[in-house]
Amino acid sequence: MASPKQYPSKEYFDSIFEVKKDALYYKIGYNPIKFSGKKAGRVQKAKYKEYHQVKVRGQTYYAHRVIWIMKKGPIPDGLFIDHINGCGTDNSIENLRLVTPIENNRNKRRSSRGSASGYTGVTFDKQAGKWKAHIYVDNLNKNLGLFDCKHEAYRKRRKADVEYGFDASHGASIIPS
């Protein structure tokens, strides 16, 4: 997994923005004057989630990363900023945390496309005529067994989520913004 691009320093962002609640605002007197005092950025869709982005001097940045840098400091190489509640537009500092790529993936919500079973990690195996529980861990898809009922398969999957340290909200429905 590629690391996110390098971001400028806290001082750079502090000279342009101020943080109010969970949003960035251009500082009064920021040049160009037309942006001075206004809320910065726009919402951009990325796969099945939405994120606030801001543009400064031709460069686009994710607002959650800018807010983290302004409030907590630099983001170490290879680490990500995770939205704890899964809502990519909730950039309150209390909703942001520094995580590894694995931790970030373990807090993913279910895509809006859903699945045949309605549960993450539960699929119907046509050949066996049963519900299959599986989990992706350490670059391996682990089969957790076949079950007559999708709810049994889901219970097995949830046990595996706990065993492998997945976030309690992993696979939950996407939280609307």
Helices and strands as residue ranges (DSSP letters): H 10-14, E 17-20, E 23-26, G 33-35, E 42-46, E 49-56, E 59-62, H 63-72, E 80-83, G 93-95, E 96-99, H 101-105, E 122-125, E 130-137, E 140-147, H 150-163
